[in-house]
Each structure stands twice: as structure tokens, then as C-alpha cells.
Amino acid sequence: MNRAFKTINFVACLALLSAAPVFTQTLSAEAVPEAATTAPVTHVYVQTTDGVNVFDSTAAGKLTLVKGSPFSTTGQMEGINGAYLLSVGTDYLHSYKIESSGALGPQASQINTQSYGGAQCGNTAGAGAALDHTGHYFFVQLYGASYNGGEDFTCAAWQTYKVETNGEFTFLGDNELGYGFDSSSLDSTMPTISSNDKFTYGVYYTAFAPVFAPFKLSSNGVLEANSNFTYNNPTPDPSPAGSDNNYFPTSMAADPAGHVAISMIQSFATPYPGPAAQLASFTIGSNGSLTTTNAYADMPVLWGSVDTTSTFNLRMSPSGKLLAVAGTGLQVFHFNGAAPITKYSAVLLPAVQIDQLAWDNNNHLFALSYETGELYVYTVTPTSISEVSGSPYSVKDAYGLKGLIVVPTT
């Protein structure tokens, strides 16, 4: 979810790679190309206003639209556990059975979030949700209930549901959050989940600065605030222009080995608006705390402008060795665990707003642009990057907080 950060504008100048002309390939579920004879290794799900489009992807990254797409669903796609697609509406959660072909079957179950604790904080429309790595626990945020004649918001809440083997939801509990220190409601961005599924990290966008929204899973699986959370700042710019700075998080992605990549900004700089956004790596402690040894001089600078309406989107490769970052354009970095992140590619697609990123297990990076209605596919290894033949693919009217989900078939 994107939030306005009204007090700081950032403009960073970085030379951009000129994009070569590309041609869009429109897929038809009726016209099956030769690649369809190859068994798919991945199913790719894209949320559109007409439903969910499902693509088969070969080991070479070639996409074929699954017959029957778009499949009708209610609400926005928010998670897939291999057996069911989970969507979130205004009040209800829905599950849809996934067939062996990747196609979506009829609705398996639904549940009304307003019947459980946390409902007094609002509904689930556009508030975000997350599914843990096991596919068993589904976290849903509720937000938007008016207070004081609509002048303020009373609270935000995270509900936790267990997804049963038949697709049914079981409510486990909720965690309600009141006012922040600036009297704003503590609704947060969609959480990044640690590799061990014990901790999650999001961002509260307060009136003054973005700050960490740390949570942990209780013994019964309920997502609750992590009162033991601490973190240390990367070493800031020692120059006078960077004095009196703190680093603040904006976006995150976790690797499979207990680390988190975080895009960060420095505020309260002199002169305003201060340094550009940078990438830092943190190590997750046993209590969920984050520590870093990164320093200003070693942290890659992100390109373009961090304006008042957008943040960068980070996605970690399955190996944890590569980090993709999207904004207006796309860039790939080497992720090195606790060590500083290092630059890899130039900025790809510098004129295209990229809204969603996902990786498969075959070195493919998928990048979806709502603005252009195109899905770009790249083959990315630690030593080479190339766009897959046939990319980009046309996806009309794509949207959503999590409008792109990639699921390996094996």
C-alpha cells in the first residue's frame, strides 16, 4: 500500500538506461502456442477488474493464458497457498480451489470479518493482508472506522485466521492498535514476513516520518505487536549536510536466511530535502530486533524521486542472492546477507511505472505495470539479465495491492 509522506520530498538524479523498443504480445486462451506443449513449471496469477488471469510459464519463461481466464472472484487476490487462492473483499474473506491446471474453481468458503474482534476498527477494503510461508496463517488488516464526527480514525487492527485444508477460515484472534504519538491511526503497510515465520515488519506512516511496524506471532499463531522490538540506524552521512539525521524505513523484503533488505530515507537534513533513498541490509535477532553494520557510504542509492505518493517496491529472489527494486523503472541488486547490498543492473524500463514484482524458481523475474497493462518477464541470474522472448505480455486492467502472485508447480 502506498502512503503519503507529506513532510519530505526526495529527488535523486541517476543516469537511466535507455530502453529499447518493445513489442507487446497478447495471449489468447483459445490460440495455444507451441510452448504450451511444454509442462508448466510455474503458474502466474494476475488480478484484473474482470477477475484473475492465470498463466502457465515454462522453464524458459514463456507464458500461456490458461483457458477460462479471467476467473471470476470477489474482492482482491491477496494470497495463494498452493491449494487455494485467498481474496479479500470489503468485509468478507474468500477462498477458491486451485485445480491441477492452475485454473480457479468455484468458491470454497467465505467468512465475515465483521463478526470478530477488531471489526470496530473498520473494514478490510484496501487495508492489506498477508499469508505466511506455510500457507496456514492469513493476516488481515481492518481500518477506517470514523471517530469524532469523521475527523479522526479510532484504530487499526490485524485479525489472524487459520486456513484449513478444505479452504475454510478459522478466526484465531486479533490485535488492535490505538492512536499513534501524533494522534494518527496506526494502520500499516502490508507486512514482510521473516523466513522463520515468527516476525513481520511493516511501516507506519505517521504525520512526521515513516517508522517500523513490528509484529510477532504468539504461541497460538495470532499476529500481535512486538513490544521487544529494537533496531539500530545505519551509520549516517557524517557531513554537515547530513548531520542530525535518522534513517527511516519505507519498503522491505526478507531473504530465506534471517535478513531483511530495507529501503530507507534520511530526514530532518540540512539543507532540505536531504539525501536520497538508500538500501540497507539488517539481520533479524531472536526476539525480532533488527541490527545492521551498514554505513551511508556503502549503501546503494536508489534512482529517481521518492515523492509524496509512492515508495519503492522490493522483492527478494528465492535464493536470497538478488534483490529487485521497482518504482518508475526496475533495478536489480546483489543481496549479500548482513553485508552491504551492491549494485548489479542499470535501471531497466526507466519510463515505465512498475507496480508489482515476483520471482519464480527458474531465475525469472516478473514485473507488472498497471499503467501500461503489461507484464514483463526477465531471466535474471547473478551474472546475466535478459528479457524473455515474447515479453511483455498484455494484461488489461490489472490492479490490486497484491495484483501479481507466482506459484511454482513443483
N, C-alpha and C positions, 0 to 999 in steps of 0.2 A: 504494500500500500504506500502511496506517496503522500507526504505531509508537507505543508508549507513551513519553512524555517524563515520567518519574516525578518529576522534581525541581521542576517548575514547574506551577502551575495558574493559569489566567488567567480572569478574569471581567470582561467589559466590558459595560456597560449602554448600550444604544442603543434608542431608540424604534422599534418594529417596526410595519410597515404591516399593518393588519388585513386578512386575506384574505377575499374574498367567497366564498360557497359555490360549489363547482364540481361538475360532474356528469361522471362517467366514461363515456366511450364505448368499448364493447367491440367490437373489429373481428372480422369473420369472413372467412376466406379464400373462403368459398362465396358470401356475400352481398356482391356488388360494388356499392359506392355509385356515384353519378353522377360523383364526382370521378375515378374510375378511368378514365373515358374520356379524361382529360387526360394527355398523355405525362408520365411522372415526370421530375423534374429531379434527384432525389436518391434513393438507396437508404439506408435506415436499418436497421442490424443491432443486435439486442438479444440478449445471451446469457441463456438461461434454463436451468433444471435439466433441461428436456426437449429442449434443442437451441437453435438460433439462429432467432429470429423475424426475418423480413425484411419491411420495409415500403417501399412506394412513397410518395414525397412529391411533391406537385405544387408549382408555383411559389407557390401560396398557402399551403403548409404543411399541406395535408390529407393524412392518412395512409391507406393501404390495405394490408392484410396480403397479402403475396404467397402465392399458392396453394402448398400444400406445407409451409408453416411450421407448427411449428418443424422445421428441418432438422437431422438427426442429425449431430453432430460428436463427436470425442473431445477432451477437455481443454477449457481455457478459450480463447475467442476473444481474440487479442492484437494482431492487425494485419490490414489489408487493403490490398493494393497495386493494386487495380482489377481484376486478373485472378484473384487467389487470396485466399482467407481463410486466415490462419495461426492455428493454435491450439497451445496448449502443455499437455501432459499431465504426469504425474509424471516421466517420463523421455524421452518422445518428443515431437518436433515434428511437426505435421501440416499439410498444405496441401489446400485444397478449391477446385476450379474454380468461378468465379462465372459463371453463364450471363448471356446478354444481358438477361434479365428481372430480374436481381439474385438469382435463386434459386441455391442451392448445389448443385453436382453432387457426384458421389462423390469420395472421397479421391483426390488426385493423387499424393501422395508422403508419406513419413514418414522420420524419421531418429532414431536413438537418441543422445541427448546423452551417455549414459554411456560411449560408445565413444571419446570425445575428451577432450583436455586440459581440466582444470577439474572433471572428474567427481568427483575425490576430495573436492571441497568440498560435495557433496550432490546433490540432485535439483532439478528445476525446479518442483516443486509450490508454487504460490503465491508464487514468488520474483520474478516480474515479467519483462516483456520489452518491447521497443520496436522499431518499424520506422522506418527513416529516411524522409525525404520522397521520395526517389527510388523507394522500394519495393524496392530491391535488397539492402539490408543489414538483417539481423534480429539484434538483440542480446538474449541470453537469460541471465538470472542463475541460478546454481546456489548452493544454500545448504542447510545443515542437517546436515552430517556431524558426528557426535559425537566428542568427544575427552576424554581424562581421565575415562573412565567415564561420559561423558554430562554432565559438569559444565560443559564449555565447548563452543564451536564452533571448529573449526580454521581455516576460511577461508570466503570467498565468492569467486565467480569469475563473470566475464562472458565468455560464448562469443559469437563472431561467425560468422554464416552468410550466404552469398550465396543469394538466392532466384533460381533460374534461370527462364527464360521458360516452361519446362514445369512449373513448380511444385516442382522438386526442390531440395533443400538441399545446399549445398557448405560444409563446415566450413573457415573461414579461419584461426582461431586463438583463443586465449583469453588473458585477463588475470586472474591470481589475486591475491587480496588476503589478507593475513595479519591478525594481531591489530591492533586499534586501540590508541591510547595508554592506554586504560582496560581493556585485555585483552578487549574485546568484538570479535566478528567484524564486518568491515566490509561487511556486506550493506547495500544502499542502496535507496532508493525508486526507482520507475520513472523513468528519465531524461527530462528535457526536452531536445529536440534543437534546436540553433541553426538559424537559417534557411538557413545555408550548408552544413549537414550536416557541419561539421568538429568541433563540440564538443557535449558533452552535460553536463547538470547535474542531479544528484540530491541526496539528503540522507542522510548517515549519522546515525542516532540513537544517539549514544553514551550512556553512563551519566550524563554531565554536561550535555550540551547537543546539539542538532542542529547539524551542521556540513556544509559543502558537500562533495559527492561529485563532483569534476570529472573528466571524461574527454575524450579526443580520439580522432579516427580516425587511425590510422597510414597510411602510404603504400599499404599493401596492404589497407586497409579494416577492420583489426581495432580494436576498441574497447580503448583502453588508458588507464591513469591519466595525467592531465595534470600532470606534475611542475612545470610552469612557471606553474601557476595561482596568481593572487593576486586579492584583492578589497579594497575599502575599505568601511568601515561608513558608513551614512548618519550625518549629524550627530545625536548623541543628545540626549535631553532634558537641558537644562543645569541643571534644578532639582535641589535636594538629593535629592529622591526618585528622580531618575533618574540620579544620579551613579554612576560606576564600572560603567556598563552597556556591553554589547556587543550588537549585533544578530545574531540567528541565523536562518537560513532554515528555512522549513517546507514551502512549496509553490511551484511555479514554472510559468510559461507564457511561451513565446517569441513575438515578433512576426515579421513577414516582413522586417524591416529591421535586424536586428542588435541587438535589445534584448530584455531579459528582465524580466517582472514577477515579483516575489517577495514572498510574504507572510513577514513577519519578526516576531520576538519579541525583547524585551529581557529579559535575565535578570540575576541577582545584584543586583536592585534593593533599595533600602531605602525604605519598608517592603516586605516580601514581600506579594503575588507580583509586583509591578512593573506596568509599563504593558501595555496590551492589544496584540494583534497589529495590525500596520500593513502597508500595501502600499508597496513601493518599486520604482522602475524603475532598471535597470542597462543599461549599454552594453557589448557584447562586443568585446574587443580582438582584435588579430591573432593573439595566442597563446592566446586563450580566457579571458583575465583579465576580471574584471567591475569596472567603475567606476561610481560614482554621485555625483551632486551633490545628491541629495535630503536633506532635513533633517526632523527629528522633527516640527516644526510644520506641514510641508507634506504629510505622508504620511497618507492616509486611514486611519482606524481601522476595523477590522473588528468586526462585531457579535458579540454572544453570548459564548460561553465557549470558549477553546481548552483542552480538558481533557486528561486523561492518555491518552485512547484515540483521539483524532481530530484531523485537521488540515483546513484548508480546501482545496477543490479549485478550481484556476484553469484557465480556458480562454480563449484569445485568439481573437477573430474573424478571419476570413481577411484582412480589410483591415488588421488591426493597430490599429484605432481604438477597439475596445471590448473590455473585459475582463470576463468573467463569473466570479463567485466563488460557490461553493456550500458549504454546511455545513448547519446547521439553518436552511433558508431559502436564498434566492438573491438576489444583488445584482449590478447591472451598473455598471461604472465606465468613464469615458473614459480611454483609454490614449494618452499624449502623447509617445511615444518616450522620450528621455532626461529630459524634463521630468517634474515630479511628476504622478502619477496623480490624477484628480479624480473626485469622487463624481457619479453620474448618477441612478440609481434609488434608491427606498427598498428595504427588504428585502421581497422577494416570497416568498410561501408560508412565512411565518415559523414555522409549526408543522410543516413537512414536512422530513424529512432527505433532502437531495438527494445522491446518491452519484456520479452521472456527468453530465457536460456535453459537448455537442458543437455545433458550428455547421455550417450548410450555406453555399452561395454565394449564397443568396437572402434574406439577412437573417433567418434563422430560428435560434433558439437552442433546443436540445433538452435537457431536464432530466429525468433518470430517478431515481426513488426506489425503492430496493429494499424499504423498509419498507411503503410503501403499494401497491407494484406498479403504479405509474402513470408514464406518460411525458407530460410537459408540453411544449407547443410554444408558443413566443412569437415574434412578429415584432418584431425589435429593430433600430432604426436610430439614428443619433446624435441624433435629435430626438424619437423616439416609441417606446413599448413597449406592445404589446397581445398578449393571449393569443389564439391561433388558434382559430377556431370549431371545436368538436368536441373540443378539448383539455380535460382529459387523456385519454389512451388507456390502456386496461387492458393491462398486461403482467405476467402471472402468473409468479411465481418467478424474477424477474430477479436476476442476481448477477454477480460477477466483478471482477477487478482492472481490466479494461477492458471492462465489460459493454455499452457503447454506442459504436458507430462509425458515422459518417455519411460517405457516399461520393457525391460529385456524379456524375451520369451523363454530363455533358459537360465 
